Amino acid sequence: MKKKRPLKPFAHDLEETDLKRERFKARELRESQWWKRRLAKGICHYCGRATPRKELTMDHIVPVSRGGKSTRGNVVPCCKECNTAKKQLLPMEWEQYIKQFNHMG
């Protein structure tokens, strides 16, 4: 049995083979009926806005660069605006980022 190497916290610490494997798994997920059904709902996971299917992107809740995997439990459809804003934030960091805007209004 192949021994698993522990993933390191940031992309620059990950092996290129690990990144390629996760990118490949993400491409496979994008072709799955499960993902196509998620897109068909047309809702951004983060902001909840109705978004045309073709404008939704795949976001890793825990980014691959932070140790996340390309699995059903870790990818969600989101609008480009949220995906760009989230960058490589972990869920708790994203919550803090959003809260700062809620307190401004």
MMTF fields as JSON, N, C-alpha, C and O atoms, coordinates in Angstrom:
{
  "mmtfVersion": "1.0.0",
  "mmtfProducer": "UNKNOWN",
  "numBonds": 419,
  "numAtoms": 420,
  "numGroups": 105,
  "numChains": 1,
  "numModels": 1,
  "chainsPerModel": [1],
  "groupsPerChain": [105],
  "chainIdList": ["A"],
  "bondAtomList": [4, 2, 8, 6, 12, 10, 16, 14, 20, 18, 24, 22, 28, 26, 32, 30, 36, 34, 40, 38, 44, 42, 48, 46, 52, 50, 56, 54, 60, 58, 64, 62, 68, 66, 72, 70, 76, 74, 80, 78, 84, 82, 88, 86, 92, 90, 96, 94, 100, 98, 104, 102, 108, 106, 112, 110, 116, 114, 120, 118, 124, 122, 128, 126, 132, 130, 136, 134, 140, 138, 144, 142, 148, 146, 152, 150, 156, 154, 160, 158, 164, 162, 168, 166, 172, 170, 176, 174, 180, 178, 184, 182, 188, 186, 192, 190, 196, 194, 200, 198, 204, 202, 208, 206, 212, 210, 216, 214, 220, 218, 224, 222, 228, 226, 232, 230, 236, 234, 240, 238, 244, 242, 248, 246, 252, 250, 256, 254, 260, 258, 264, 262, 268, 266, 272, 270, 276, 274, 280, 278, 284, 282, 288, 286, 292, 290, 296, 294, 300, 298, 304, 302, 308, 306, 312, 310, 316, 314, 320, 318, 324, 322, 328, 326, 332, 330, 336, 334, 340, 338, 344, 342, 348, 346, 352, 350, 356, 354, 360, 358, 364, 362, 368, 366, 372, 370, 376, 374, 380, 378, 384, 382, 388, 386, 392, 390, 396, 394, 400, 398, 404, 402, 408, 406, 412, 410, 416, 414],
  "bondOrderList": [1, 1, 1, 1, 1, 1, 1, 1, 1, 1, 1, 1, 1, 1, 1, 1, 1, 1, 1, 1, 1, 1, 1, 1, 1, 1, 1, 1, 1, 1, 1, 1, 1, 1, 1, 1, 1, 1, 1, 1, 1, 1, 1, 1, 1, 1, 1, 1, 1, 1, 1, 1, 1, 1, 1, 1, 1, 1, 1, 1, 1, 1, 1, 1, 1, 1, 1, 1, 1, 1, 1, 1, 1, 1, 1, 1, 1, 1, 1, 1, 1, 1, 1, 1, 1, 1, 1, 1, 1, 1, 1, 1, 1, 1, 1, 1, 1, 1, 1, 1, 1, 1, 1, 1],
  "groupList": [{"groupName": "MET", "atomNameList": ["N", "CA", "C", "O"], "elementList": ["N", "C", "C", "O"], "formalChargeList": [0, 0, 0, 0], "bondAtomList": [1, 0, 2, 1, 3, 2], "bondOrderList": [1, 1, 2], "singleLetterCode": "M", "chemCompType": "L-PEPTIDE LINKING"}, {"groupName": "LYS", "atomNameList": ["N", "CA", "C", "O"], "elementList": ["N", "C", "C", "O"], "formalChargeList": [0, 0, 0, 0], "bondAtomList": [1, 0, 2, 1, 3, 2], "bondOrderList": [1, 1, 2], "singleLetterCode": "K", "chemCompType": "L-PEPTIDE LINKING"}, {"groupName": "ARG", "atomNameList": ["N", "CA", "C", "O"], "elementList": ["N", "C", "C", "O"], "formalChargeList": [0, 0, 0, 0], "bondAtomList": [1, 0, 2, 1, 3, 2], "bondOrderList": [1, 1, 2], "singleLetterCode": "R", "chemCompType": "L-PEPTIDE LINKING"}, {"groupName": "PRO", "atomNameList": ["N", "CA", "C", "O"], "elementList": ["N", "C", "C", "O"], "formalChargeList": [0, 0, 0, 0], "bondAtomList": [1, 0, 2, 1, 3, 2], "bondOrderList": [1, 1, 2], "singleLetterCode": "P", "chemCompType": "L-PEPTIDE LINKING"}, {"groupName": "LEU", "atomNameList": ["N", "CA", "C", "O"], "elementList": ["N", "C", "C", "O"], "formalChargeList": [0, 0, 0, 0], "bondAtomList": [1, 0, 2, 1, 3, 2], "bondOrderList": [1, 1, 2], "singleLetterCode": "L", "chemCompType": "L-PEPTIDE LINKING"}, {"groupName": "PHE", "atomNameList": ["N", "CA", "C", "O"], "elementList": ["N", "C", "C", "O"], "formalChargeList": [0, 0, 0, 0], "bondAtomList": [1, 0, 2, 1, 3, 2], "bondOrderList": [1, 1, 2], "singleLetterCode": "F", "chemCompType": "L-PEPTIDE LINKING"}, {"groupName": "ALA", "atomNameList": ["N", "CA", "C", "O"], "elementList": ["N", "C", "C", "O"], "formalChargeList": [0, 0, 0, 0], "bondAtomList": [1, 0, 2, 1, 3, 2], "bondOrderList": [1, 1, 2], "singleLetterCode": "A", "chemCompType": "L-PEPTIDE LINKING"}, {"groupName": "HIS", "atomNameList": ["N", "CA", "C", "O"], "elementList": ["N", "C", "C", "O"], "formalChargeList": [0, 0, 0, 0], "bondAtomList": [1, 0, 2, 1, 3, 2], "bondOrderList": [1, 1, 2], "singleLetterCode": "H", "chemCompType": "L-PEPTIDE LINKING"}, {"groupName": "ASP", "atomNameList": ["N", "CA", "C", "O"], "elementList": ["N", "C", "C", "O"], "formalChargeList": [0, 0, 0, 0], "bondAtomList": [1, 0, 2, 1, 3, 2], "bondOrderList": [1, 1, 2], "singleLetterCode": "D", "chemCompType": "L-PEPTIDE LINKING"}, {"groupName": "GLU", "atomNameList": ["N", "CA", "C", "O"], "elementList": ["N", "C", "C", "O"], "formalChargeList": [0, 0, 0, 0], "bondAtomList": [1, 0, 2, 1, 3, 2], "bondOrderList": [1, 1, 2], "singleLetterCode": "E", "chemCompType": "L-PEPTIDE LINKING"}, {"groupName": "THR", "atomNameList": ["N", "CA", "C", "O"], "elementList": ["N", "C", "C", "O"], "formalChargeList": [0, 0, 0, 0], "bondAtomList": [1, 0, 2, 1, 3, 2], "bondOrderList": [1, 1, 2], "singleLetterCode": "T", "chemCompType": "L-PEPTIDE LINKING"}, {"groupName": "SER", "atomNameList": ["N", "CA", "C", "O"], "elementList": ["N", "C", "C", "O"], "formalChargeList": [0, 0, 0, 0], "bondAtomList": [1, 0, 2, 1, 3, 2], "bondOrderList": [1, 1, 2], "singleLetterCode": "S", "chemCompType": "L-PEPTIDE LINKING"}, {"groupName": "GLN", "atomNameList": ["N", "CA", "C", "O"], "elementList": ["N", "C", "C", "O"], "formalChargeList": [0, 0, 0, 0], "bondAtomList": [1, 0, 2, 1, 3, 2], "bondOrderList": [1, 1, 2], "singleLetterCode": "Q", "chemCompType": "L-PEPTIDE LINKING"}, {"groupName": "TRP", "atomNameList": ["N", "CA", "C", "O"], "elementList": ["N", "C", "C", "O"], "formalChargeList": [0, 0, 0, 0], "bondAtomList": [1, 0, 2, 1, 3, 2], "bondOrderList": [1, 1, 2], "singleLetterCode": "W", "chemCompType": "L-PEPTIDE LINKING"}, {"groupName": "GLY", "atomNameList": ["N", "CA", "C", "O"], "elementList": ["N", "C", "C", "O"], "formalChargeList": [0, 0, 0, 0], "bondAtomList": [1, 0, 2, 1, 3, 2], "bondOrderList": [1, 1, 2], "singleLetterCode": "G", "chemCompType": "PEPTIDE LINKING"}, {"groupName": "ILE", "atomNameList": ["N", "CA", "C", "O"], "elementList": ["N", "C", "C", "O"], "formalChargeList": [0, 0, 0, 0], "bondAtomList": [1, 0, 2, 1, 3, 2], "bondOrderList": [1, 1, 2], "singleLetterCode": "I", "chemCompType": "L-PEPTIDE LINKING"}, {"groupName": "CYS", "atomNameList": ["N", "CA", "C", "O"], "elementList": ["N", "C", "C", "O"], "formalChargeList": [0, 0, 0, 0], "bondAtomList": [1, 0, 2, 1, 3, 2], "bondOrderList": [1, 1, 2], "singleLetterCode": "C", "chemCompType": "L-PEPTIDE LINKING"}, {"groupName": "TYR", "atomNameList": ["N", "CA", "C", "O"], "elementList": ["N", "C", "C", "O"], "formalChargeList": [0, 0, 0, 0], "bondAtomList": [1, 0, 2, 1, 3, 2], "bondOrderList": [1, 1, 2], "singleLetterCode": "Y", "chemCompType": "L-PEPTIDE LINKING"}, {"groupName": "VAL", "atomNameList": ["N", "CA", "C", "O"], "elementList": ["N", "C", "C", "O"], "formalChargeList": [0, 0, 0, 0], "bondAtomList": [1, 0, 2, 1, 3, 2], "bondOrderList": [1, 1, 2], "singleLetterCode": "V", "chemCompType": "L-PEPTIDE LINKING"}, {"groupName": "ASN", "atomNameList": ["N", "CA", "C", "O"], "elementList": ["N", "C", "C", "O"], "formalChargeList": [0, 0, 0, 0], "bondAtomList": [1, 0, 2, 1, 3, 2], "bondOrderList": [1, 1, 2], "singleLetterCode": "N", "chemCompType": "L-PEPTIDE LINKING"}],
  "groupTypeList": [0, 1, 1, 1, 2, 3, 4, 1, 3, 5, 6, 7, 8, 4, 9, 9, 10, 8, 4, 1, 2, 9, 2, 5, 1, 6, 2, 9, 4, 2, 9, 11, 12, 13, 13, 1, 2, 2, 4, 6, 1, 14, 15, 16, 7, 17, 16, 14, 2, 6, 10, 3, 2, 1, 9, 4, 10, 0, 8, 7, 15, 18, 3, 18, 11, 2, 14, 14, 1, 11, 10, 2, 14, 19, 18, 18, 3, 16, 16, 1, 9, 16, 19, 10, 6, 1, 1, 12, 4, 4, 3, 0, 9, 13, 9, 12, 17, 15, 1, 12, 5, 19, 7, 0, 14],
  "groupIdList": [1, 2, 3, 4, 5, 6, 7, 8, 9, 10, 11, 12, 13, 14, 15, 16, 17, 18, 19, 20, 21, 22, 23, 24, 25, 26, 27, 28, 29, 30, 31, 32, 33, 34, 35, 36, 37, 38, 39, 40, 41, 42, 43, 44, 45, 46, 47, 48, 49, 50, 51, 52, 53, 54, 55, 56, 57, 58, 59, 60, 61, 62, 63, 64, 65, 66, 67, 68, 69, 70, 71, 72, 73, 74, 75, 76, 77, 78, 79, 80, 81, 82, 83, 84, 85, 86, 87, 88, 89, 90, 91, 92, 93, 94, 95, 96, 97, 98, 99, 100, 101, 102, 103, 104, 105],
  "secStructList": [7, 7, 7, 7, 7, 7, 7, 7, 1, 1, 4, 4, 4, 1, 7, 2, 2, 2, 2, 2, 2, 2, 2, 2, 2, 2, 2, 2, 2, 2, 6, 1, 2, 2, 2, 2, 2, 2, 2, 2, 6, 7, 5, 7, 6, 6, 6, 7, 7, 5, 7, 7, 4, 4, 4, 3, 3, 3, 3, 3, 1, 1, 7, 4, 4, 4, 6, 7, 7, 1, 1, 4, 4, 4, 3, 3, 3, 3, 3, 2, 2, 2, 2, 2, 2, 2, 6, 6, 7, 7, 2, 2, 2, 2, 2, 2, 2, 2, 2, 2, 2, 2, 6, 6, 7],
  "xCoordList": [0.837, 0.0, 0.879, 1.874, 0.494, 1.26, 1.056, -0.076, 2.143, 2.073, 1.721, 2.349, 0.708, 0.289, 1.204, 1.559, 1.574, 2.345, 1.353, 0.332, 1.623, 0.714, 0.776, 1.85, -0.385, -0.421, 0.033, -0.255, 0.731, 1.213, 0.199, -0.641, 0.253, -0.815, -0.958, -2.043, 0.054, -0.065, 0.442, 1.267, -0.069, 0.23, 1.724, 2.205, 2.452, 3.873, 4.618, 5.769, 3.955, 4.553, 4.095, 4.668, 3.068, 2.534, 3.394, 3.993, 3.438, 4.127, 3.298, 2.069, 3.945, 3.246, 2.331, 1.255, 2.75, 1.903, 0.603, -0.442, 0.66, -0.555, -1.511, -2.715, -0.982, -1.813, -2.435, -3.619, -1.65, -2.166, -3.269, -4.274, -3.085, -4.094, -5.405, -6.474, -5.337, -6.549, -7.215, -8.442, -6.429, -6.999, -7.712, -8.787, -7.108, -7.724, -9.043, -10.042, -9.044, -10.284, -11.359, -12.537, -10.972, -11.939, -12.527, -13.729, -11.691, -12.194, -13.183, -14.212, -12.873, -13.8, -15.124, -16.188, -15.069, -16.3, -17.151, -18.376, -16.505, -17.245, -18.043, -19.056, -17.605, -18.302, -19.388, -20.158, -19.462, -20.414, -21.839, -22.053, -22.8, -24.202, -24.474, -25.289, -23.805, -23.963, -23.656, -24.43, -22.524, -22.136, -23.098, -23.471, -23.495, -24.422, -25.759, -26.376, -26.208, -27.436, -27.233, -28.137, -26.064, -25.77, -25.803, -26.346, -25.215, -25.218, -26.619, -26.963, -27.42, -28.775, -29.633, -30.578, -29.304, -30.052, -29.828, -30.693, -28.675, -28.4, -28.286, -28.661, -27.769, -27.647, -26.192, -25.561, -25.676, -24.332, -24.374, -25.223, -23.481, -23.41, -23.172, -23.693, -22.405, -22.007, -22.982, -23.379, -23.374, -24.245, -25.72, -26.591, -26.004, -27.387, -28.093, -29.288, -27.381, -27.999, -28.25, -27.471, -29.349, -29.598, -28.546, -28.34, -27.885, -26.787, -26.943, -27.16, -26.837, -26.917, -25.895, -24.758, -26.314, -25.483, -24.075, -23.092, -23.983, -22.683, -21.777, -20.574, -22.354, -21.559, -21.143, -20.419, -21.594, -21.181, -19.83, -19.546, -19.011, -17.696, -17.644, -18.481, -16.663, -16.453, -15.49, -14.377, -15.922, -15.039, -14.797, -15.72, -13.557, -13.211, -13.43, -12.801, -14.309, -14.588, -13.279, -12.93, -12.568, -11.194, -10.309, -10.242, -9.633, -8.842, -7.788, -7.231, -7.532, -6.5, -5.176, -4.412, -4.913, -3.658, -3.562, -2.486, -4.703, -4.721, -4.992, -5.318, -4.858, -5.022, -6.358, -6.607, -7.231, -8.529, -8.416, -7.4, -9.461, -9.506, -10.611, -11.54, -10.496, -11.533, -12.533, -12.521, -13.404, -14.427, -15.788, -15.869, -16.85, -18.203, -18.446, -19.137, -17.901, -18.122, -17.324, -17.518, -16.427, -15.567, -15.684, -14.958, -16.573, -16.739, -18.18, -19.119, -18.334, -19.664, -19.694, -18.663, -20.891, -21.009, -21.099, -21.809, -20.39, -20.493, -20.276, -19.694, -20.763, -20.603, -19.131, -18.387, -18.744, -17.352, -16.942, -15.795, -17.893, -17.573, -17.186, -16.19, -17.978, -17.67, -16.387, -15.573, -16.195, -14.999, -13.756, -12.749, -13.817, -12.683, -12.421, -11.27, -13.487, -13.331, -12.813, -12.017, -13.261, -12.881, -11.405, -10.761, -10.875, -9.476, -9.144, -9.77, -8.162, -7.738, -8.124, -7.458, -9.203, -9.619, -10.285, -10.974, -10.061, -10.769, -12.159, -12.379, -13.112, -14.472, -14.537, -15.298, -13.754, -13.814, -13.242, -13.708, -12.239, -11.668, -12.659, -12.779, -13.361, -14.369, -15.497, -15.976, -15.926, -16.98, -16.554, -17.347, -15.324, -14.82, -14.8, -15.128, -14.421, -14.378, -15.783, -15.953, -16.78, -18.166, -18.708, -19.405, -18.399, -18.904, -18.465, -19.209, -17.284, -16.811, -17.726, -17.873, -18.337, -19.257, -20.622, -21.294, -21.043, -22.327, -22.346, -23.393, -21.207, -21.11, -20.97, -21.175, -20.625, -20.428, -21.764, -21.864, -22.784, -24.061, -24.876, -25.987],
  "yCoordList": [-1.182, 0.0, 1.242, 1.319, 2.209, 3.448, 4.318, 4.548, 4.795, 5.658, 7.077, 7.627, 7.667, 9.031, 10.037, 9.899, 11.054, 12.158, 13.16, 13.429, 13.715, 14.739, 15.984, 16.382, 16.595, 17.825, 18.991, 19.055, 19.891, 21.077, 22.202, 22.118, 23.255, 24.251, 25.172, 25.723, 25.374, 26.314, 25.706, 24.792, 26.23, 25.671, 25.615, 24.655, 26.626, 26.621, 25.509, 25.211, 24.894, 23.771, 22.426, 21.392, 22.425, 21.183, 20.696, 21.483, 19.386, 18.804, 19.064, 19.096, 19.246, 19.478, 18.294, 18.483, 17.088, 15.921, 15.972, 15.539, 16.501, 16.646, 17.644, 17.396, 18.767, 19.788, 19.252, 19.472, 18.554, 17.99, 16.974, 16.936, 16.161, 15.154, 15.824, 15.386, 16.874, 17.564, 18.304, 18.344, 18.879, 19.538, 18.519, 18.795, 17.338, 16.281, 15.838, 15.664, 15.655, 15.252, 16.326, 16.0, 17.596, 18.684, 18.647, 18.846, 18.394, 18.286, 17.13, 17.256, 16.008, 14.866, 15.229, 14.885, 15.922, 16.329, 17.245, 17.129, 18.157, 19.088, 18.354, 18.867, 17.176, 16.397, 15.5, 14.897, 15.403, 14.477, 15.028, 16.24, 14.117, 14.509, 15.237, 16.158, 14.833, 15.495, 16.99, 17.824, 17.327, 18.729, 19.465, 20.606, 18.829, 19.462, 19.774, 20.799, 18.902, 19.187, 20.37, 21.187, 20.464, 21.605, 22.916, 23.917, 22.894, 24.091, 24.45, 25.628, 23.446, 23.676, 24.469, 25.147, 24.385, 25.152, 26.648, 27.452, 27.025, 28.423, 29.344, 30.514, 28.824, 29.623, 29.603, 28.549, 30.787, 30.884, 30.395, 30.823, 29.522, 28.962, 30.046, 29.949, 31.061, 32.053, 33.211, 33.544, 33.83, 35.012, 34.673, 35.486, 33.483, 33.063, 33.686, 33.462, 34.464, 35.1, 34.091, 33.159, 34.293, 33.516, 33.928, 35.114, 32.936, 33.18, 32.235, 31.04, 32.742, 31.839, 30.716, 30.931, 29.536, 28.33, 28.533, 28.116, 29.165, 29.342, 30.318, 30.373, 31.088, 32.057, 31.524, 32.198, 30.332, 29.735, 29.05, 28.45, 29.148, 28.508, 27.477, 27.48, 26.602, 25.61, 26.199, 26.596, 26.253, 26.725, 25.607, 24.884, 25.472, 24.543, 25.268, 26.296, 24.752, 25.381, 25.514, 26.6, 24.411, 24.455, 24.386, 23.342, 25.475, 25.508, 24.403, 24.001, 23.928, 22.903, 23.403, 22.634, 24.68, 25.258, 25.251, 25.454, 25.014, 24.976, 23.564, 23.368, 22.575, 21.175, 20.558, 19.397, 21.311, 20.794, 19.806, 19.748, 19.042, 18.033, 18.366, 19.112, 17.809, 17.95, 16.809, 15.823, 16.975, 15.981, 16.662, 17.884, 15.879, 16.428, 17.257, 18.274, 16.851, 17.573, 18.857, 19.612, 19.119, 20.292, 21.255, 22.248, 20.986, 21.922, 22.4, 21.641, 23.682, 24.285, 25.209, 25.746, 25.39, 26.368, 27.769, 27.988, 28.702, 30.077, 31.038, 30.688, 32.266, 33.286, 33.713, 33.538, 34.268, 34.688, 35.744, 35.776, 36.614, 37.674, 37.072, 37.472, 36.114, 35.48, 34.666, 34.701, 33.934, 33.117, 34.001, 33.659, 35.119, 36.044, 36.658, 36.789, 37.034, 37.645, 36.651, 37.012, 35.401, 34.388, 34.027, 33.743, 34.035, 33.685, 32.346, 31.334, 32.33, 31.087, 31.054, 30.417, 31.748, 31.803, 30.495, 29.838, 30.142, 29.021, 29.5, 30.707, 28.585, 29.014, 30.018, 30.982, 29.815, 30.75, 32.117, 33.139, 32.143, 33.411, 34.136, 35.36, 33.378, 33.956, 34.569, 35.655, 33.889, 34.434, 35.776, 36.717, 35.874, 37.128, 38.217, 39.37, 37.858, 38.801, 39.344, 40.549, 38.474, 38.873, 39.726, 40.711, 39.362, 40.106, 41.566, 42.439, 41.837, 43.218, 44.091, 45.281, 43.529, 44.292, 44.435, 45.449, 43.422, 43.482, 44.551, 45.139, 44.808, 45.808, 47.23, 48.197, 47.359, 48.679, 49.367, 50.592, 48.572, 49.133, 49.556, 50.053],
  "zCoordList": [0.0, 0.0, 0.0, 0.721, -0.822, -0.949, 0.283, 0.707, 0.849, 2.027, 1.586, 0.682, 2.234, 1.901, 2.58, 3.75, 1.808, 2.376, 2.942, 2.31, 4.106, 4.631, 3.749, 3.297, 3.508, 2.723, 3.579, 4.774, 2.962, 3.662, 3.476, 2.581, 4.296, 4.324, 3.117, 2.93, 2.294, 1.185, -0.108, -0.1, -1.232, -2.553, -2.838, -3.439, -2.416, -2.732, -1.997, -2.316, -1.005, -0.291, -0.848, -0.504, -1.707, -2.248, -3.404, -4.137, -3.542, -4.682, -5.93, -5.863, -7.047, -8.309, -8.638, -9.204, -8.29, -8.567, -7.761, -8.246, -6.531, -5.716, -6.355, -6.429, -6.815, -7.461, -8.741, -8.998, -9.541, -10.793, -10.516, -11.226, -9.496, -9.151, -8.756, -9.182, -7.954, -7.522, -8.686, -8.77, -9.567, -10.756, -11.639, -12.171, -11.792, -12.59, -11.962, -12.661, -10.641, -9.958, -10.103, -10.249, -10.066, -10.243, -11.655, -11.829, -12.658, -14.036, -14.154, -14.817, -13.515, -13.541, -12.88, -13.395, -11.741, -11.046, -11.923, -11.936, -12.658, -13.523, -14.593, -15.069, -14.971, -15.992, -15.401, -16.149, -14.092, -13.453, -13.458, -13.481, -13.435, -13.353, -12.038, -11.997, -10.979, -9.681, -9.802, -9.332, -10.432, -10.57, -11.497, -11.225, -12.572, -13.519, -12.84, -13.132, -11.939, -11.177, -10.236, -10.061, -9.637, -8.751, -9.531, -9.064, -10.724, -11.571, -12.029, -12.128, -12.306, -12.818, -11.833, -12.236, -10.544, -9.544, -9.728, -9.38, -10.272, -10.584, -9.383, -9.46, -8.264, -7.041, -6.564, -6.498, -6.234, -5.659, -4.212, -3.43, -3.87, -2.516, -1.463, -0.352, -1.793, -0.796, -0.646, 0.471, -1.762, -1.645, -1.853, -1.543, -2.372, -2.558, -3.747, -3.937, -4.551, -5.718, -6.829, -7.031, -7.544, -8.759, -9.776, -10.03, -10.352, -11.285, -12.468, -12.269, -13.698, -14.85, -14.733, -14.312, -15.108, -15.004, -15.569, -14.957, -16.718, -17.371, -16.624, -16.881, -15.7, -14.943, -13.57, -12.838, -13.223, -11.948, -12.112, -13.148, -11.084, -11.087, -9.975, -9.072, -10.042, -8.983, -7.967, -8.312, -6.711, -5.655, -4.657, -4.281, -4.235, -3.16, -1.843, -1.593, -1.002, 0.298, 1.071, 1.535, 1.204, 1.728, 0.485, -0.164, 0.148, -1.088, -1.145, -0.124, -2.348, -2.544, -1.98, -1.398, -2.155, -1.66, -0.141, 0.421, 0.526, 1.991, 2.491, 3.662, 1.6, 2.003, 1.626, 1.95, 0.944, 0.539, -0.612, -1.305, -0.798, -1.857, -2.847, -2.537, -4.024, -5.043, -4.865, -5.602, -3.861, -3.564, -3.511, -3.388, -3.602, -3.557, -2.31, -2.371, -1.2, 0.049, 0.177, 1.13, -0.771, -0.652, -1.833, -1.881, -2.779, -3.892, -3.96, -3.72, -4.295, -4.397, -5.613, -6.018, -6.194, -7.27, -6.677, -5.695, -7.264, -6.792, -7.948, -8.974, -7.754, -8.788, -8.828, -7.863, -9.955, -10.129, -9.11, -8.664, -8.744, -7.778, -6.425, -5.822, -5.957, -4.663, -4.748, -3.825, -5.838, -5.98, -5.989, -5.368, -6.679, -6.721, -5.353, -4.937, -4.656, -3.335, -2.305, -1.438, -2.395, -1.407, -1.521, -0.511, -2.705, -2.951, -2.309, -2.625, -1.408, -0.769, 0.71, 1.526, 1.036, 2.44, 2.873, 2.093, 4.129, 4.75, 5.149, 5.246, 5.384, 5.74, 6.887, 6.809, 7.951, 9.079, 8.709, 9.212, 7.837, 7.382, 6.461, 6.513, 5.626, 4.734, 5.555, 5.23, 6.612, 7.485, 8.073, 8.1, 8.538, 9.09, 8.024, 8.304, 6.821, 5.703, 5.425, 5.242, 5.393, 5.134, 6.282, 6.041, 7.514, 8.674, 8.658, 9.105, 8.157, 8.124, 7.262, 7.54, 6.232, 5.381, 6.022, 5.835, 6.782, 7.465, 8.546, 8.815, 9.166, 10.225, 9.679, 10.412, 8.409, 7.807, 7.519, 7.581, 7.204, 6.782, 7.919, 7.732]
}
